[in-house]
Amino acid sequence: MRSAAERAGYFAIGLVYLAMGYVSARIAVLGARDRDHGVLGALRFLLDRPHGAWVLGAVVAGLAAIAAAHLVQSLRGPGGAVKRIGLFVNGFGYAALAWTAARLFLHVRGVRGVRGGSNEGDGSLERAGVSWLLSESWGAAVLEIAGAAVVLGGLWEIGQGLGLSGRLPFRRGRLPRALAKLLTAISRFGLVARGATLAALGYFLIRAAEALDPSAVRTVGGVLDAFAHTPLGPAFMGVTAAGLAAYGVYMAGIALAE
C-alpha cells in the first residue's frame, strides 16, 4: 500500500503535468511563442486559477512529501542498490520541483520577472549548476554520464508505455474493466510522451557536456520548442503536450491504484 505522502505527491505531480500539457498544447495550436510553458508555465497556470494560491500551496506540500518519502526510502527502504539509486534520483527531482513551485508560491525575487520573457526562464538555476559543473576538470564527464542516464530513463519509460517493460498498476479487479482499459491506454500514451521528452533532455545534457556550453541545456519547455522546429512542426509539440497531460492522468491514477 502506498503511504499518504506518496499519494499526495502523485496527485501533485499529476496536476502539474496536466497543467503543463494544457498550456503547451494551447501554445502549439495557437502558435504563441511568447508565453511561459514547461514546468514554470504549468505552475503559473495553476496559480492564476481561482484559489490558485491554495492549489499551488497544496502542490508544494505534495511534492515535498513525496520527495521526503523517496529520499527516506532510498536510505532505509527494501531493495537493492539500483532501486535505492532510483528512489534517490526521483526524490531529488521531486525536491527540485517542489523548490521551483515554492519559489513561485512565495514570490521569491527573480521569479516574478520571468513572466512574458523567455520560455527558458525556469532553466536559470539548472544552467547555473551546469556552468559550475563544467568549470571543474571532471564536470563534463559527470554531466555526460548524467545525460546518458536521463536518456536511458526516457527509453525505459517509452518501453513501459509500449508494454515492453514493467506493469501498469491498474488492476481490473479493483476498477471497472472499461475504466481500467481506458486508464491503461492513456497512461501508455503519457509514458511514451514523457519518455521521449526525458530522452531529449538527456540528449541536450550530453551536447552541453561535449561542447562545454551550458546554454545547450534545455528545460521541458525548451524541449517542446525543439520538437516544434522538427520537420513534423508544431503538430509534434502538440501531440507531445497532450501526452504530458496523459502522463498527469497516469500519476493521478497511481495515487488511486491501491
C-alpha positions as CSV (number, residue, x, y, z in Angstrom):
1,M,0.0,0.0,0.0
2,R,1.2,3.5,-0.8
3,S,1.7,6.0,2.0
4,A,-0.4,9.1,2.3
5,A,2.8,11.2,1.4
6,E,3.2,9.2,-1.8
7,R,-0.4,9.5,-2.8
8,A,-0.4,13.3,-2.2
9,G,2.8,13.6,-4.2
10,Y,1.5,11.6,-7.1
11,F,-1.6,13.8,-7.2
12,A,0.6,16.9,-7.1
13,I,2.8,15.6,-10.0
14,G,-0.3,14.7,-12.0
15,L,-1.8,18.2,-11.5
16,V,1.5,19.8,-12.7
17,Y,1.7,17.6,-15.8
18,L,-2.0,18.1,-16.7
19,A,-1.4,21.9,-16.5
20,M,1.8,21.6,-18.5
21,G,0.2,19.6,-21.2
22,Y,-2.8,22.0,-21.4
23,V,-0.6,25.2,-21.6
24,S,1.8,23.7,-24.1
25,A,-1.0,22.3,-26.3
26,R,-2.6,25.8,-26.5
27,I,0.8,27.2,-27.5
28,A,1.2,24.6,-30.2
29,V,-2.4,25.1,-31.5
30,L,-2.4,28.9,-31.3
31,G,1.1,29.4,-32.4
32,A,2.0,31.7,-29.5
33,R,5.7,31.7,-28.8
34,D,6.0,34.4,-26.1
35,R,4.1,32.6,-23.3
36,D,5.6,30.6,-20.5
37,H,5.3,26.8,-20.8
38,G,7.1,23.8,-19.4
39,V,7.2,23.5,-15.6
40,L,7.1,27.2,-14.8
41,G,4.2,27.8,-17.2
42,A,2.3,25.0,-15.6
43,L,2.8,26.4,-12.1
44,R,1.8,29.9,-13.2
45,F,-1.3,28.5,-14.8
46,L,-2.3,26.8,-11.6
47,L,-1.5,30.0,-9.6
48,D,-3.7,32.1,-11.9
49,R,-6.8,29.8,-11.4
50,P,-9.4,30.7,-8.8
51,H,-8.0,29.9,-5.3
52,G,-4.7,29.3,-7.2
53,A,-2.6,30.1,-4.2
54,W,-4.2,27.3,-2.2
55,V,-3.8,24.9,-5.1
56,L,-0.2,25.8,-5.6
57,G,0.4,25.5,-1.9
58,A,-1.1,22.0,-1.9
59,V,1.2,21.1,-4.9
60,V,4.2,22.3,-3.0
61,A,3.2,20.2,0.1
62,G,2.5,17.2,-2.0
63,L,5.8,17.4,-3.9
64,A,7.8,18.0,-0.7
65,A,6.0,15.0,0.9
66,I,6.8,12.5,-1.9
67,A,10.4,13.9,-2.1
68,A,10.9,13.2,1.6
69,A,9.3,9.8,1.3
70,H,11.5,8.7,-1.6
71,L,14.7,10.0,0.0
72,V,14.0,8.2,3.2
73,Q,13.2,5.0,1.3
74,S,16.5,5.3,-0.6
75,L,18.3,5.2,2.7
76,R,16.1,2.8,4.7
77,G,13.7,1.0,2.4
78,P,14.0,-2.5,1.0
79,G,15.5,-3.3,-2.4
80,G,18.9,-3.4,-4.0
81,A,21.3,-0.7,-5.0
82,V,19.6,0.0,-8.3
83,K,16.2,0.6,-6.7
84,R,17.8,2.8,-3.9
85,I,19.6,4.9,-6.5
86,G,16.4,5.3,-8.5
87,L,14.5,6.4,-5.4
88,F,17.2,8.9,-4.5
89,V,17.2,10.4,-8.0
90,N,13.4,10.6,-8.0
91,G,13.4,12.1,-4.5
92,F,16.0,14.7,-5.6
93,G,14.0,15.6,-8.7
94,Y,10.8,15.9,-6.8
95,A,12.5,18.2,-4.2
96,A,13.8,20.4,-7.1
97,L,10.3,20.6,-8.5
98,A,8.9,21.4,-5.0
99,W,11.5,24.2,-4.6
100,T,10.6,25.7,-8.0
101,A,6.9,25.7,-7.0
102,A,7.7,27.1,-3.6
103,R,9.7,30.0,-5.1
104,L,6.7,30.9,-7.2
105,F,4.3,30.5,-4.3
106,L,6.4,32.7,-2.0
107,H,7.1,35.3,-4.8
108,V,10.9,34.9,-4.3
109,R,12.7,37.7,-6.0
110,G,13.7,36.8,-9.6
111,V,10.7,34.5,-10.3
112,R,8.1,37.1,-10.9
113,G,10.2,38.8,-13.6
114,V,10.2,35.7,-15.7
115,R,6.7,36.1,-17.0
116,G,6.4,37.3,-20.5
117,G,10.1,36.6,-21.1
118,S,12.0,33.7,-22.4
119,N,10.5,30.2,-22.2
120,E,13.7,29.2,-20.6
121,G,13.3,31.3,-17.5
122,D,12.8,28.3,-15.4
123,G,16.1,26.9,-16.5
124,S,18.3,29.6,-15.0
125,L,19.1,27.5,-11.9
126,E,19.9,24.5,-14.0
127,R,22.2,26.4,-16.2
128,A,24.0,27.9,-13.2
129,G,24.6,24.4,-11.9
130,V,25.8,23.2,-15.3
131,S,28.1,26.2,-15.6
132,W,29.7,25.4,-12.2
133,L,30.0,21.7,-13.2
134,L,31.7,22.4,-16.5
135,S,34.2,24.7,-14.7
136,E,35.6,21.6,-13.0
137,S,38.0,19.3,-14.7
138,W,35.8,16.3,-14.1
139,G,32.5,18.1,-14.7
140,A,32.0,17.4,-18.4
141,A,32.4,13.6,-17.8
142,V,29.9,13.7,-14.9
143,L,27.4,15.7,-17.0
144,E,27.7,13.3,-19.9
145,I,27.1,10.3,-17.6
146,A,24.0,12.1,-16.1
147,G,22.7,12.9,-19.6
148,A,23.2,9.2,-20.7
149,A,21.3,8.1,-17.5
150,V,18.4,10.5,-18.3
151,V,18.3,9.2,-21.9
152,L,18.2,5.6,-20.6
153,G,15.4,6.6,-18.2
154,G,13.4,8.1,-21.0
155,L,13.9,5.0,-23.1
156,W,12.8,2.8,-20.2
157,E,9.6,4.9,-19.9
158,I,9.0,4.6,-23.6
159,G,9.4,0.8,-23.3
160,Q,7.0,0.8,-20.4
161,G,4.5,2.8,-22.4
162,L,4.8,0.3,-25.3
163,G,4.3,-2.6,-22.9
164,L,7.9,-3.8,-23.2
165,S,8.9,-3.3,-19.5
166,G,7.1,-3.2,-16.2
167,R,3.3,-3.4,-15.5
168,L,0.9,-0.5,-15.0
169,P,-0.9,-0.5,-11.6
170,F,-4.5,-0.5,-12.8
171,R,-6.0,-3.9,-11.8
172,R,-9.2,-4.8,-13.4
173,G,-10.3,-6.5,-10.2
174,R,-10.2,-3.1,-8.4
175,L,-11.6,-1.0,-11.2
176,P,-14.4,-1.5,-13.7
177,R,-12.9,-3.2,-16.8
178,A,-13.7,-0.4,-19.2
179,L,-12.1,2.2,-16.9
180,A,-9.0,0.1,-16.3
181,K,-8.5,-0.3,-20.1
182,L,-9.0,3.4,-20.7
183,L,-6.6,4.4,-17.9
184,T,-4.1,1.9,-19.2
185,A,-4.3,3.3,-22.8
186,I,-4.0,6.9,-21.6
187,S,-1.1,6.0,-19.3
188,R,0.8,4.3,-22.0
189,F,0.5,7.3,-24.3
190,G,1.7,9.5,-21.4
191,L,4.7,7.3,-20.7
192,V,5.8,7.3,-24.3
193,A,5.5,11.2,-24.5
194,R,7.3,11.8,-21.2
195,G,9.9,9.2,-22.1
196,A,10.6,11.0,-25.4
197,T,10.8,14.3,-23.5
198,L,13.3,12.8,-21.0
199,A,15.4,11.3,-23.7
200,A,15.6,14.7,-25.4
201,L,16.5,16.4,-22.1
202,G,19.3,13.9,-21.7
203,Y,20.5,14.4,-25.3
204,F,20.8,18.2,-24.6
205,L,22.8,17.5,-21.4
206,I,25.2,15.3,-23.5
207,R,25.5,18.1,-26.1
208,A,26.2,20.6,-23.4
209,A,28.9,18.4,-21.9
210,E,30.6,17.7,-25.3
211,A,30.5,21.4,-26.3
212,L,31.3,22.7,-22.8
213,D,28.4,25.0,-23.3
214,P,25.8,25.5,-20.5
215,S,23.4,27.2,-22.9
216,A,22.9,23.9,-24.7
217,V,20.9,22.6,-21.7
218,R,17.1,22.6,-22.2
219,T,14.2,22.6,-19.9
220,V,11.0,20.8,-20.7
221,G,9.7,24.0,-22.4
222,G,12.9,24.2,-24.4
223,V,12.5,20.5,-25.5
224,L,8.9,21.2,-26.6
225,D,10.2,24.2,-28.6
226,A,12.8,21.9,-30.2
227,F,10.0,19.4,-31.1
228,A,8.1,22.3,-32.7
229,H,11.0,23.0,-35.0
230,T,11.4,19.4,-36.3
231,P,10.1,18.5,-39.8
232,L,6.8,17.5,-38.1
233,G,6.4,21.1,-36.8
234,P,4.0,22.3,-34.1
235,A,1.9,19.2,-34.5
236,F,4.7,17.1,-32.9
237,M,4.8,19.6,-30.0
238,G,1.0,19.4,-29.7
239,V,1.0,15.6,-29.6
240,T,3.7,15.6,-27.0
241,A,1.9,18.2,-24.9
242,A,-1.2,16.0,-25.0
243,G,1.0,13.1,-23.9
244,L,2.3,15.0,-21.0
245,A,-1.3,15.7,-19.9
246,A,-1.9,12.0,-20.2
247,Y,1.1,11.4,-18.0
248,G,-0.6,13.6,-15.4
249,V,-3.6,11.3,-15.6
250,Y,-1.3,8.3,-15.1
251,M,0.3,9.9,-12.0
252,A,-3.2,10.6,-10.5
253,G,-4.2,7.1,-11.4
254,I,-1.2,5.7,-9.5
255,A,-2.3,7.6,-6.4
256,L,-5.7,5.8,-6.6
257,A,-4.5,2.4,-7.8
258,E,-4.0,0.7,-4.4
